[in-house]
Amino acid sequence: MSAVVAAAVLAPAVLFPSSASAAAPQPGGVSGPDTASGSAPDTAAGEAPKDTAGGTAKDAGADDQEKKDRAEVQRILDDPASGPKARELAQKALAGDAADLRHFLTAELEGARQTDNRVLIARIEDGGGPAVRKAADKALRGTYQDILDFLSSGQYVARAEDQDRAEVGRILADPDSGPGVRAAAAKALKGTAADVRTFLAVDLAKQRGDDNRVKVSQIMASGGRAVREAASKALDGGDAAILTFLAKGWPAARAEDDRVAILVVLANKENGRHVVEGAQKALSGTPADLRTFLETELPRLRASDNRIKVSQLVETGGPAVRKAALAALEGDDDAVTAFLTDGWAKARTEDEAAAKNTTGTGGATAGQGADRQGQGAQQGGVQPAGLTGTTTGGTVGTRSTGTDAGTGHTGTGSLAATGTDGIGWEAGGAAAALAAGAALVALSRRRTTED
C-alpha cells in the first residue's frame, strides 16, 4: 500500500516535466527560449511592447490621414471658388482635431457647397437679363444637378441670348434702321433665342442691303443732278457700292448740288441784302455750311429782308398800305409774307381808288399831286429790298415814293427773294418825273407872263 501511494505521488512529476518547467518564473529582463508554440515574442529591455493587432502601424496610418485631411481642408479654404459657408466650416474644422477634419470632409462639405451654389445663383439672377433670370429660376426649382448645369453652362447660354436680344433692341432704336430691318428685328424678338441669333447672323445683312437700295432710290428722286448721277451709278453696283455712296458719294454730290443751288439764289436780283451776304459766306465755307444755309439760314434771312421791305412800304405807301403793313409787322413771318404776296396789292388798290375819288377835275389839284410826286422822286429814298435787286456790294437801288395825284398810280414791288417779278416801280418813277417836269414848265410860263 505504501508503495502504491508513493508511486501515485511521484507520477505527475515524472510524466509532465515540461509543464512544470514552463510554469516556473523567469528572471526579470531576460528573455527565455520560446519552448511553447503561441508564446509571445521576446522584448528587449526599454522597447515598447508591440500590439499583436498592429497598434503601432495603425497609429502611424491615422497620423498620415489627418495630415492629408488637413491639407485638403486648407486647399478648400484657399480656393477662391469656395463659397462663404464652405469657408466658414473649413476654418472651424482646421481648428479642431482629426475627427473634426474628417467630419467636415465627409459630412459637411457637400451641404455647404450646395448652399453656396444656391446663393450664387440667386445673385446671378438678380443681376441678369430676362433669359438669365428665367434660367436661374428654373435651376433653383430643380435638382442639385440642375444647379450645377446652370453654373457650368446654362448661365452662359442665357447671357448670350440676353446680349443678342439687347443688340436687336439697339438696332430697333437706331433711327438709321430701315423699315425692312425694323420689321425683321421685331419679329425675331418675339421668337426664340435661335430666332434672334439667326436674325443677327443672317437676316440683318440682307434686310440692310434692301433698305439701303430703297434709301438710295429716294435720294436719287429728290436730289440734284450730281446726286442723281452718283445714285444711279451706285444702284448699278452691289451692296458695297451702295454703302460707299451713302457714306461718301452722297455727301460729296449733295455739296456740289448745294453750291449750284446757292449760285441760283445769288442770281436772283430780287434778293435782299441779308440773303446775298449769307449766300456769299456759305459759298466760302464747308459742305456743312452750304447745307446749313439752304436748310436753316435762307428762310430766316428771307424773312428778315421781307420785314425790311414792309418797313419801307410803311414809309412810302398810301394810308391803306401803311395800315396793312403795320399790321403785318406786328404779326409773325407768315403774316409778313401774306402781306407782300396778297395784302399789299389789295391795300394799294384801295389807295388808288381813294386817290381817284379825292382828285378834282381842275389842273390845280393835278399840279399839286405832281409837285408832291416830283419832290418824292428827288429825295432819292432807298427802295425796299428785293424790288429791283442788289448790286454786288449788297447795296439797294433807289425808289419812287408817294401817290400820283394826277393818275392815281402808286409804287409797287415784289416779295423778297421769292423770284416774283417787279410790279412797276420803274413805271411809277417815270410817271412822277413827267409830272414834275410838267409842273416846272407851267411855273416857267407863269413867270414869263408876269415879266
PALUMVO-806030 format. One record per residue (C-alpha): residue number from 1; residue in three letters; x, y, z. Coordinates in Angstrom, 2 decimals. Layout:
NUM/ALA/X/Y/Z
...
//
This chain:
1/MET/0.00/0.00/0.00
2/SER/2.80/2.34/0.91
3/ALA/4.50/1.65/-2.43
4/VAL/1.31/2.38/-4.34
5/VAL/0.78/5.72/-2.62
6/ALA/4.38/6.78/-3.28
7/ALA/4.07/5.89/-6.94
8/ALA/0.90/7.92/-7.25
9/VAL/2.58/10.97/-5.72
10/LEU/5.64/10.78/-7.97
11/ALA/3.82/10.05/-11.21
12/PRO/2.86/13.62/-12.22
13/ALA/6.37/14.90/-11.79
14/VAL/7.72/12.17/-13.97
15/LEU/5.01/12.24/-16.59
16/PHE/4.74/16.16/-17.06
17/PRO/8.23/17.64/-16.65
18/SER/7.74/20.35/-19.45
19/SER/4.65/21.82/-17.85
20/ALA/6.44/22.29/-14.60
21/SER/9.33/23.94/-16.34
22/ALA/7.05/26.38/-18.19
23/ALA/5.29/27.37/-15.01
24/ALA/8.46/28.34/-13.33
25/PRO/9.17/32.15/-13.10
26/GLN/11.84/33.68/-15.33
27/PRO/14.36/36.30/-14.24
28/GLY/13.33/39.95/-14.85
29/GLY/14.68/41.48/-18.06
30/VAL/15.81/38.23/-19.56
31/SER/14.07/36.51/-22.39
32/GLY/13.95/32.80/-22.20
33/PRO/13.77/30.42/-25.10
34/ASP/10.35/30.12/-26.76
35/THR/9.67/26.47/-25.81
36/ALA/5.92/26.56/-26.43
37/SER/4.00/27.36/-29.55
38/GLY/1.94/30.55/-29.47
39/SER/4.10/32.21/-26.86
40/ALA/4.72/35.98/-27.01
41/PRO/7.88/37.16/-28.81
42/ASP/10.84/38.30/-26.82
43/THR/11.06/42.04/-25.99
44/ALA/14.29/43.84/-25.42
45/ALA/14.76/45.97/-22.38
46/GLY/13.31/49.51/-22.79
47/GLU/11.50/48.64/-26.09
48/ALA/7.79/49.41/-26.38
49/PRO/5.72/46.31/-26.43
50/LYS/4.24/45.56/-29.81
51/ASP/0.47/45.22/-30.26
52/THR/-0.27/41.91/-31.81
53/ALA/-3.15/43.61/-33.81
54/GLY/-0.74/46.14/-35.43
55/GLY/-1.25/49.04/-32.96
56/THR/1.91/50.98/-33.92
57/ALA/1.22/50.73/-37.66
58/LYS/-2.37/51.82/-37.05
59/ASP/-1.29/54.96/-35.22
60/ALA/1.10/55.89/-38.00
61/GLY/-1.68/55.48/-40.57
62/ALA/-4.02/57.71/-38.58
63/ASP/-1.39/60.44/-38.48
64/ASP/-0.96/60.28/-42.26
65/GLN/-4.72/60.51/-42.82
66/GLU/-5.00/63.53/-40.59
67/LYS/-2.22/65.27/-42.50
68/LYS/-3.97/64.54/-45.78
69/ASP/-7.32/65.78/-44.44
70/ARG/-5.80/68.95/-43.07
71/ALA/-4.10/69.67/-46.37
72/GLU/-7.36/69.11/-48.27
73/VAL/-9.31/71.41/-45.94
74/GLN/-6.64/74.07/-46.34
75/ARG/-6.86/73.74/-50.13
76/ILE/-10.64/74.24/-49.97
77/LEU/-10.13/77.29/-47.79
78/ASP/-7.61/78.77/-50.25
79/ASP/-9.77/78.07/-53.32
80/PRO/-11.33/81.39/-54.49
81/ALA/-14.28/79.43/-55.85
82/SER/-15.23/78.22/-52.39
83/GLY/-18.36/79.87/-51.05
84/PRO/-18.78/81.58/-47.67
85/LYS/-20.46/78.61/-46.00
86/ALA/-17.74/76.18/-47.07
87/ARG/-15.07/78.59/-45.87
88/GLU/-16.72/79.01/-42.52
89/LEU/-16.91/75.27/-41.85
90/ALA/-13.41/74.65/-43.23
91/GLN/-11.95/77.21/-40.88
92/LYS/-13.76/75.61/-37.98
93/ALA/-12.51/72.12/-38.94
94/LEU/-8.91/73.30/-39.16
95/ALA/-9.16/74.50/-35.59
96/GLY/-10.29/71.03/-34.45
97/ASP/-8.79/67.54/-34.35
98/ALA/-8.58/64.72/-36.86
99/ALA/-12.19/63.74/-36.25
100/ASP/-13.37/67.30/-36.98
101/LEU/-11.42/67.35/-40.24
102/ARG/-12.83/64.01/-41.33
103/HIS/-16.37/65.02/-40.37
104/PHE/-16.11/68.22/-42.41
105/LEU/-14.85/66.42/-45.50
106/THR/-17.28/63.50/-45.37
107/ALA/-20.43/65.06/-43.94
108/GLU/-20.46/68.90/-44.03
109/LEU/-18.63/69.93/-47.22
110/GLU/-21.23/68.79/-49.75
111/GLY/-24.10/70.51/-47.94
112/ALA/-22.09/73.71/-47.59
113/ARG/-21.29/73.69/-51.31
114/GLN/-24.96/73.23/-52.22
115/THR/-25.92/76.16/-50.03
116/ASP/-23.19/78.35/-51.52
117/ASN/-24.19/77.41/-55.08
118/ARG/-27.82/78.32/-54.46
119/VAL/-26.78/81.68/-53.04
120/LEU/-24.54/82.24/-56.07
121/ILE/-27.37/81.53/-58.50
122/ALA/-29.63/83.93/-56.61
123/ARG/-27.03/86.68/-57.06
124/ILE/-26.69/85.88/-60.76
125/GLU/-30.46/86.00/-61.12
126/ASP/-30.68/89.44/-59.52
127/GLY/-28.13/90.96/-61.89
128/GLY/-29.01/89.09/-65.07
129/GLY/-31.20/89.82/-68.07
130/PRO/-34.56/88.23/-68.83
131/ALA/-33.09/85.00/-70.17
132/VAL/-30.64/84.65/-67.25
133/ARG/-33.37/85.25/-64.70
134/LYS/-35.62/82.70/-66.31
135/ALA/-32.89/80.03/-66.46
136/ALA/-31.74/80.74/-62.89
137/ASP/-35.27/80.45/-61.51
138/LYS/-35.72/77.15/-63.30
139/ALA/-32.45/75.79/-61.86
140/LEU/-33.35/76.83/-58.32
141/ARG/-36.63/74.99/-58.60
142/GLY/-34.94/71.84/-59.93
143/THR/-32.45/69.30/-58.62
144/TYR/-28.93/69.93/-57.46
145/GLN/-27.74/68.65/-60.82
146/ASP/-29.78/71.45/-62.42
147/ILE/-27.89/73.85/-60.15
148/LEU/-24.55/72.50/-61.34
149/ASP/-25.63/72.56/-65.00
150/PHE/-26.71/76.18/-64.76
151/LEU/-23.43/77.25/-63.17
152/SER/-21.28/75.32/-65.64
153/SER/-23.08/76.18/-68.91
154/GLY/-26.67/77.35/-68.58
155/GLN/-25.87/80.82/-67.35
156/TYR/-23.57/81.49/-70.31
157/VAL/-26.15/80.36/-72.85
158/ALA/-28.73/82.62/-71.20
159/ARG/-26.31/85.54/-71.12
160/ALA/-25.61/85.14/-74.83
161/GLU/-29.34/85.24/-75.50
162/ASP/-29.70/88.40/-73.44
163/GLN/-26.84/90.03/-75.33
164/ASP/-28.39/89.09/-78.66
165/ARG/-31.76/90.48/-77.65
166/ALA/-30.13/93.67/-76.38
167/GLU/-28.38/94.09/-79.74
168/VAL/-31.65/93.63/-81.62
169/GLY/-33.25/96.23/-79.35
170/ARG/-30.44/98.66/-80.15
171/ILE/-30.98/98.11/-83.87
172/LEU/-34.68/98.83/-83.43
173/ALA/-33.89/102.08/-81.60
174/ASP/-31.42/103.23/-84.27
175/PRO/-33.09/105.96/-86.36
176/ASP/-30.98/104.90/-89.36
177/SER/-32.51/101.42/-89.40
178/GLY/-34.76/100.97/-92.42
179/PRO/-38.30/99.56/-92.44
180/GLY/-37.18/96.10/-93.54
181/VAL/-34.67/95.82/-90.71
182/ARG/-37.21/97.03/-88.16
183/ALA/-39.85/94.54/-89.21
184/ALA/-37.42/91.60/-89.14
185/ALA/-35.98/92.67/-85.79
186/ALA/-39.40/92.97/-84.16
187/LYS/-40.32/89.51/-85.44
188/ALA/-37.08/88.00/-84.10
189/LEU/-37.64/89.43/-80.64
190/LYS/-40.96/87.62/-80.45
191/GLY/-39.27/84.30/-81.21
192/THR/-36.78/82.01/-79.53
193/ALA/-33.11/82.52/-78.83
194/ALA/-32.36/80.70/-82.09
195/ASP/-34.60/83.15/-84.00
196/VAL/-32.74/86.10/-82.54
197/ARG/-29.36/84.59/-83.40
198/THR/-30.48/83.83/-86.96
199/PHE/-31.62/87.41/-87.44
200/LEU/-28.28/88.80/-86.32
201/ALA/-26.16/86.30/-88.20
202/VAL/-28.12/86.01/-91.47
203/ASP/-31.20/88.19/-91.91
204/LEU/-29.79/91.53/-90.77
205/ALA/-27.30/91.94/-93.61
206/LYS/-29.91/91.09/-96.25
207/GLN/-32.52/93.45/-94.82
208/ARG/-29.99/96.26/-94.54
209/GLY/-28.98/95.79/-98.15
210/ASP/-32.60/96.04/-99.30
211/ASP/-33.27/99.10/-97.13
212/ASN/-30.14/100.82/-98.40
213/ARG/-31.25/100.36/-102.00
214/VAL/-34.63/101.87/-101.20
215/LYS/-32.90/104.79/-99.48
216/VAL/-30.64/105.43/-102.47
217/SER/-33.67/105.41/-104.76
218/GLN/-35.37/108.02/-102.58
219/ILE/-32.23/110.17/-102.53
220/MET/-31.97/109.98/-106.29
221/ALA/-35.60/111.07/-106.72
222/SER/-35.18/114.20/-104.58
223/GLY/-31.55/115.12/-105.29
224/GLY/-29.92/117.42/-107.75
225/ARG/-28.14/116.48/-110.93
226/ALA/-24.89/115.39/-109.27
227/VAL/-26.74/113.33/-106.65
228/ARG/-28.90/111.63/-109.26
229/GLU/-25.91/110.64/-111.34
230/ALA/-23.97/109.24/-108.36
231/ALA/-27.03/107.40/-107.01
232/SER/-27.78/105.79/-110.36
233/LYS/-24.21/104.56/-110.60
234/ALA/-24.39/103.09/-107.10
235/LEU/-27.63/101.25/-107.84
236/ASP/-25.95/99.57/-110.78
237/GLY/-23.36/98.08/-108.42
238/GLY/-23.56/95.75/-105.44
239/ASP/-24.07/96.29/-101.73
240/ALA/-20.51/97.62/-101.39
241/ALA/-21.18/100.32/-103.97
242/ILE/-24.39/101.27/-102.16
243/LEU/-22.59/101.62/-98.83
244/THR/-19.82/103.68/-100.41
245/PHE/-22.37/106.03/-101.95
246/LEU/-24.21/106.53/-98.66
247/ALA/-21.00/107.07/-96.70
248/LYS/-19.01/109.23/-99.13
249/GLY/-20.59/109.65/-102.56
250/TRP/-23.86/111.19/-101.42
251/PRO/-22.32/113.92/-99.21
252/ALA/-19.91/114.94/-101.95
253/ALA/-22.58/115.01/-104.66
254/ARG/-25.03/116.88/-102.42
255/ALA/-22.39/119.52/-101.66
256/GLU/-21.95/120.05/-105.39
257/ASP/-25.71/120.43/-105.87
258/ASP/-25.95/122.75/-102.84
259/ARG/-23.31/125.02/-104.31
260/VAL/-25.26/125.23/-107.57
261/ALA/-28.46/125.99/-105.65
262/ILE/-26.81/128.87/-103.77
263/LEU/-25.47/130.30/-107.02
264/VAL/-29.04/130.26/-108.32
265/VAL/-30.14/132.18/-105.22
266/LEU/-27.46/134.78/-105.83
267/ALA/-28.55/135.11/-109.46
268/ASN/-31.99/136.29/-108.33
269/LYS/-31.79/140.10/-108.45
270/GLU/-34.74/140.48/-106.11
271/ASN/-32.86/139.05/-103.10
272/GLY/-32.39/141.29/-100.10
273/ARG/-29.07/142.28/-98.58
274/HIS/-29.15/139.64/-95.85
275/VAL/-29.77/136.79/-98.27
276/VAL/-26.95/137.92/-100.54
277/GLU/-24.45/138.23/-97.71
278/GLY/-25.42/134.85/-96.24
279/ALA/-25.13/133.12/-99.59
280/GLN/-21.69/134.55/-100.27
281/LYS/-20.50/133.48/-96.83
282/ALA/-21.81/129.95/-97.32
283/LEU/-20.06/129.58/-100.67
284/SER/-16.73/130.25/-98.98
285/GLY/-17.38/127.64/-96.26
286/THR/-17.58/123.86/-95.94
287/PRO/-20.19/121.47/-97.37
288/ALA/-21.89/121.61/-93.99
289/ASP/-22.09/125.40/-94.28
290/LEU/-23.76/125.08/-97.67
291/ARG/-26.38/122.70/-96.29
292/THR/-26.97/124.82/-93.19
293/PHE/-27.53/127.92/-95.31
294/LEU/-30.09/126.23/-97.56
295/GLU/-31.96/124.39/-94.82
296/THR/-31.82/126.87/-91.94
297/GLU/-30.39/130.29/-92.70
298/LEU/-32.01/131.05/-96.07
299/PRO/-35.63/131.07/-94.76
300/ARG/-34.59/133.22/-91.79
301/LEU/-32.65/135.70/-93.92
302/ARG/-35.51/135.97/-96.41
303/ALA/-37.90/136.71/-93.56
304/SER/-35.57/139.44/-92.32
305/ASP/-35.35/141.03/-95.76
306/ASN/-39.13/140.86/-96.14
307/ARG/-39.62/142.75/-92.88
308/ILE/-37.24/145.44/-94.08
309/LYS/-39.26/145.70/-97.27
310/VAL/-42.54/146.03/-95.37
311/SER/-40.98/148.69/-93.14
312/GLN/-40.05/150.70/-96.23
313/LEU/-43.60/150.35/-97.56
314/VAL/-44.88/151.85/-94.32
315/GLU/-42.88/154.98/-95.19
316/THR/-43.74/155.14/-98.90
317/GLY/-47.25/153.70/-99.22
318/GLY/-50.65/155.27/-99.02
319/PRO/-52.89/155.16/-95.96
320/ALA/-54.27/151.70/-96.69
321/VAL/-50.82/150.29/-97.50
322/ARG/-49.33/151.77/-94.32
323/LYS/-52.13/150.39/-92.19
324/ALA/-51.84/146.88/-93.66
325/ALA/-48.03/146.95/-93.47
326/LEU/-48.03/147.91/-89.81
327/ALA/-50.50/145.14/-89.02
328/ALA/-48.24/142.64/-90.83
329/LEU/-45.15/143.78/-88.90
330/GLU/-46.95/143.11/-85.63
331/GLY/-47.53/139.51/-86.69
332/ASP/-45.18/136.63/-87.47
333/ASP/-43.19/135.87/-90.61
334/ASP/-46.22/134.26/-92.23
335/ALA/-48.18/137.47/-91.73
336/VAL/-45.40/139.44/-93.41
337/THR/-45.29/137.03/-96.34
338/ALA/-49.08/137.14/-96.70
339/PHE/-48.99/140.94/-96.84
340/LEU/-46.32/141.00/-99.53
341/THR/-47.98/138.36/-101.68
342/ASP/-51.60/139.48/-101.34
343/GLY/-52.31/142.21/-98.78
344/TRP/-50.07/144.79/-100.38
345/ALA/-51.87/144.62/-103.72
346/LYS/-55.29/144.95/-102.06
347/ALA/-54.20/147.91/-99.95
348/ARG/-52.65/149.61/-102.97
349/THR/-55.89/149.21/-104.88
350/GLU/-57.72/150.90/-102.01
351/ASP/-55.26/153.78/-102.09
352/GLU/-55.65/154.15/-105.84
353/ALA/-59.44/154.22/-105.53
354/ALA/-59.25/156.79/-102.74
355/ALA/-56.90/158.94/-104.82
356/LYS/-59.34/158.93/-107.76
357/ASN/-62.22/159.93/-105.53
358/THR/-60.32/162.80/-103.93
359/THR/-58.69/164.10/-107.14
360/GLY/-60.60/167.07/-108.68
361/THR/-61.15/167.78/-112.36
362/GLY/-59.14/171.03/-112.21
363/GLY/-55.48/171.30/-113.09
364/ALA/-54.53/172.81/-109.74
365/THR/-55.07/169.58/-107.85
366/ALA/-53.23/167.64/-110.52
367/GLY/-50.36/170.09/-110.36
368/GLN/-50.12/169.80/-106.62
369/GLY/-50.04/165.99/-106.86
370/ALA/-47.31/166.24/-109.48
371/ASP/-45.31/168.54/-107.23
372/ARG/-45.51/166.04/-104.34
373/GLN/-44.55/163.16/-106.62
374/GLY/-41.65/165.14/-108.00
375/GLN/-40.42/166.05/-104.57
376/GLY/-40.60/162.39/-103.57
377/ALA/-38.60/161.39/-106.60
378/GLN/-35.92/164.00/-105.89
379/GLN/-35.46/162.77/-102.32
380/GLY/-33.68/159.65/-103.60
381/GLY/-35.09/157.30/-100.95
382/VAL/-34.00/153.64/-100.54
383/GLN/-36.14/151.14/-102.41
384/PRO/-37.47/148.13/-100.44
385/ALA/-35.17/145.10/-100.51
386/GLY/-35.76/142.73/-103.36
387/LEU/-37.78/145.01/-105.59
388/THR/-35.16/145.90/-108.17
389/GLY/-32.29/143.73/-106.97
390/THR/-28.97/144.47/-105.32
391/THR/-25.51/145.32/-106.51
392/THR/-22.54/143.05/-105.90
393/GLY/-21.72/145.13/-102.86
394/GLY/-25.11/144.40/-101.29
395/THR/-26.49/147.99/-101.65
396/VAL/-30.09/148.64/-102.62
397/GLY/-31.30/150.75/-105.60
398/THR/-33.40/153.93/-105.49
399/ARG/-37.15/154.07/-105.11
400/SER/-40.04/156.37/-106.10
401/THR/-42.44/157.50/-103.40
402/GLY/-45.92/158.82/-102.94
403/THR/-49.13/158.58/-104.96
404/ASP/-49.51/160.15/-108.39
405/ALA/-52.40/162.50/-107.73
406/GLY/-52.90/163.04/-111.41
407/THR/-53.06/159.41/-112.48
408/GLY/-53.88/157.59/-109.21
409/HIS/-50.82/155.31/-109.62
410/THR/-48.83/154.09/-106.61
411/GLY/-45.43/152.38/-106.47
412/THR/-45.35/148.55/-106.27
413/GLY/-42.80/145.84/-105.54
414/SER/-42.35/142.05/-105.27
415/LEU/-41.75/139.56/-102.39
416/ALA/-38.10/139.49/-101.37
417/ALA/-36.10/136.50/-102.68
418/THR/-39.11/134.59/-103.98
419/GLY/-38.50/135.04/-107.67
420/THR/-41.65/137.24/-108.18
421/ASP/-41.27/139.82/-110.94
422/GLY/-41.36/143.57/-110.16
423/ILE/-44.77/145.20/-110.40
424/GLY/-43.90/148.58/-111.92
425/TRP/-41.72/150.66/-109.62
426/GLU/-39.81/151.96/-112.68
427/ALA/-43.07/152.97/-114.36
428/GLY/-44.17/154.86/-111.27
429/GLY/-40.86/156.68/-111.12
430/ALA/-41.13/157.67/-114.77
431/ALA/-44.66/158.99/-114.26
432/ALA/-43.52/161.02/-111.29
433/ALA/-40.68/162.50/-113.30
434/LEU/-43.03/163.51/-116.13
435/ALA/-45.43/165.13/-113.69
436/ALA/-42.62/167.06/-112.06
437/GLY/-41.41/168.28/-115.47
438/ALA/-44.87/169.49/-116.39
439/ALA/-45.13/171.45/-113.15
440/LEU/-41.79/173.14/-113.79
441/VAL/-42.83/174.15/-117.36
442/ALA/-46.08/175.67/-116.06
443/LEU/-44.21/177.64/-113.43
444/SER/-41.73/178.96/-116.02
445/ARG/-44.52/180.18/-118.30
446/ARG/-46.26/181.96/-115.43
447/ARG/-43.07/183.86/-114.57
448/THR/-42.59/184.83/-118.25
449/THR/-46.10/186.20/-118.44
450/GLU/-45.65/188.23/-115.27
451/ASP/-42.39/189.67/-116.59
//
